[in-house]
């Protein structure tokens, strides 16, 4: 007799959401057939070329591996902010989006919209209006939008659903030798909606830049191990790290003031601030 524990489901049987439906069907399949479970570790596989703690992306680009194990993809994916000049063909982008549409969504509503960007003037505008500095150097990206017409305002269903989509996209892209960066540093949402003529029911959640890897990618270790972030049954306040509240408060005020300024003035300010952003430019991978 073997026990199967599914974490995160609201109950079985359940016809409420995509994840719950998946869990129900999985449990039914377990009852119908004998299942063999195989466990593989990333260092035992050859699907991700690694040398001295660095991914060798050229091999992945020349020999994309959509069958890469999930464990490999998770352990070797890293945020990438610098890409090859060669664009990712649009049909491959569509395929990555198709895969990502298997991500869970609140109540299985699947209300994503993808705003694909590949024009330099748009990346310049995003930068001058308040986005991250490296965005100017990217050639392809998309803004993920999600229908915000939800009764769950407290926990923001639409934000969670879009976040799950981005996470899946980054893993799918990595298996094809394509790096990506989840960018939350954007102009305010109302301004984005006006500029891109986005319907009021759809909220911009994040920008995702992507492109073929430009060079070797260092696999930086995670800052903590699992036991350091798991609390059992009640929250533990030990080892908490806080930013200086005064500095955070000042940055929030400056950000609000910045977004109030007309785009033309912001453009002049960003040009002067560029030297201070070079450090972030150099942090290409994390």
N, C-alpha and C positions, 0 to 999 in steps of 0.2 A: 504494500500500500504506500503510495507516494502522495505527498501533499503539494498542491500548487497554490502559491500565494500571489495574488495580483494586487499591486499597490496602485492606488489612484482611482480605482473604479468606484462608482456610486452604488453598485449592486448588480447582481446577475440573477434573473434575467433583467435586461434594461434596454429600452429602445429610445433612450433620450439623446445620447451623443455618440460621436464616432468612436471614441476610445472605448466606451462601455460596450458598444456593439461588437467591436473587435474582440474584446475580452470574452463576451458571451460565445461568439463563434469559435474562439480558440478553445474554450472549455468543452464545447460540444465535440470538437474534433478529437480532443484528448479522450473523450469517452468512447468514440467510435473506433479508434485505432491505437495501436501500440506506437509510442513515440520514442525514438532514440535521440538522446541529447549529446552533442559533441561540443567540447569546450576547447577553444584554441586561443593562444596568446599571440599578441602582435609580434613579439620577437621570434616566433616560430614560423612566421609566414614571409613570403617574398612579394606580397602585393604592393608594399610601399617601400621603395628604394631608400634606405637610410645609410648614411656614412658619417661617422664621428658626430652623431647627434644632429645631422642636417638631412633634410629631405632633398632628394635629387629630382627636382620636378621635370627636367627634360625627358626622363624616361616615362613619366606619367603622361606628359603631353603627347609624346610620340606613340605611346601604347596605353591609352586610357583604359581604366579598369573599373567599369561600372559594377563588376561583381566583387569589388573589394569588400572584405568583411566589415561589418559595422564596427567591430572592435578596433580594427586597424584605422578606419576612417576617423573615429572619435579620438583615438590616442595621438594621431599625427596631424590632425587639422589645426591650423593656426591662422590667426587674423593676418591678412596680407594687404598692404597699402601701396604696393608698387607692382606694376604689371608690364608685360611685353606690349610693344606697339601693335602687334598683330591682333586684330579683334577676334572675339569669339563669334563664330557664325550664328546668325539669328536662329536658324533651325535647331542648333544645339542649345541655345538659350531657351527656346520653347520646350525642348525636351526636359531640361532641368526644371522648368516651371511645372511641367506635367508631373514629374516625379514628386515635386514638393507639394503638390495638391493632395497628396495622401496624408498630409499632416493633420493632427486632430484640431477640431474647432469647437467652440462652445455650441452645444446643442446640435452639432453636426450641420451647421448652417452653411459653411463654406462660402462666406461672403467676401472673399478677397478681390481686389483689383490691383493690377500691376501696371505702373506707369514707367515704361521703358525709356531710357535716356541715352542718346549717343551723339549729341551735338555739343561742341565745345562751349558755345555761348551759354548754354544752360548750366554747365558746370561752373563757368565763371560767375554767373548770376548767383548760384547757390553759395559760392564762396564769399562773394561780396556782401551777400545778404546775411551771412552769419554762420555758414557751414565750416567744417574742418578744412584746414589748409590743403591737405593732400588731395582733396576732391578735385581741385583744378587740374591735377595731373592724370586723372583717370579718363578713360575713353568710353567706358560703358558702365551703366548703373541702372537701378530701378528704385522707384519709391513704392513701398507696399502700402496700399490703402485698405481700410477695412470698414465695412458698414457699422456705424456706431449706434444704430437704432436698436438698443438693447435695454432690457429692464434691469440688468445687473450693472448698475452704475458704480456701485461700491467697489467691485473687484474688476471692473473694466474688461468685460468679455472680449471685446474687439482687440484690445492690446495683447491679451494672452494668446488669442488665435493667430494674430499676425506674427508674434514672437516665435511660436511653434513652427510656422512656415519658414521663417528666416533660418532657423536652426537646421531644418531639414535641407534647405537649399544649400547651405554652406557645406554640408557633408556630401551631398550629391556632386556639387561643383568640384570639391577636392578629389573625388574619385576619378574625375576627368582631367586632372592636372590644371584645374582652374582655381585660383585663389579668390577670396572675397573678404569684404570688411563690412560689418554691421555698424552703420553710422547713426548715432542718435543726436549728434551735434548739428542741428539744422535751424533754419529761420523759423519764426513762430508759425504755428499751423494755419492760422487764418491768412497769413501772408502767402503761404504756399498754395492754399486753396484758391486765392485770387489769381496768383501768377499762372498757375497751371489750369485754371478754370475747372477745379475739382468740385463735383456736386457736394452740397452741404451735408448729405447723409454719409459721405465717405471721409474718414479722417486719415491724414497722413500719419503713419506710425514710425517709419524709419526709412533711411536711404541705405541701399546695399550696393557697394561698388564691387566690380569683379573683373577678372581678366586672367590670361595665362600667366603662370609664374614667370617672373623675370630672371630669377637666379635661385640658388639654394636657399632653403628656408630653415632657419634654426628652430628646433623643437624645444622651446623654453619649458622648463619644468613648471608644474603648478606651484603656487605659493604655499599651499597647505595640503595635508593629507586628509582623507575622509574623516578619521576620528576627531580631527580638530574642528570640524564644522557641524558635527552631529550632536544634537541635544536630545536626551530621552525624556519624553513626556512633559517637560517644562523647560522654558528658555533659561539658559545659563549665561550670566553677564560677564563671566571671566574672559580675559584676553580680548576684550573689545577694543577696537582702534577707531578713534574719532578724529575727523578733521577739525581744525580750529574753527569754532563756530563763528568767530568774528570775520575770518577770511571768507568763509562760505557765504555769510550774509552780504559782505561787500561785493563778492562776485555776482550774486543773484541780482543785486541792485544795478550793477553795471550792465549786466546782460539785458535787463528790462529797459534801461535807458537806451542801450544800443539799438534795440529793435524798434524803439519809437522813432529814431532818427530816419530821415528820408534815405532811400537806397544810394543816392548820389554821394551823400556825406559818408555813409558807411563804406562805400568803395574807397574813398580817400583814406579813411582810418585804417582799413585793412592793408592797404599798400604800405603804410607806415609801420604796421604791426608785424609785417612779414618776418623781419629779422628775429623777432622773439618766438616765432613759430618754427624756426628751423630745427630746433631740438626734436619737436614732434615729427617733423618731416623725416628725420633719421630713424625714428622708431618704426621701421617698416613692418616688423613682424612681432606679434605677441600671442 
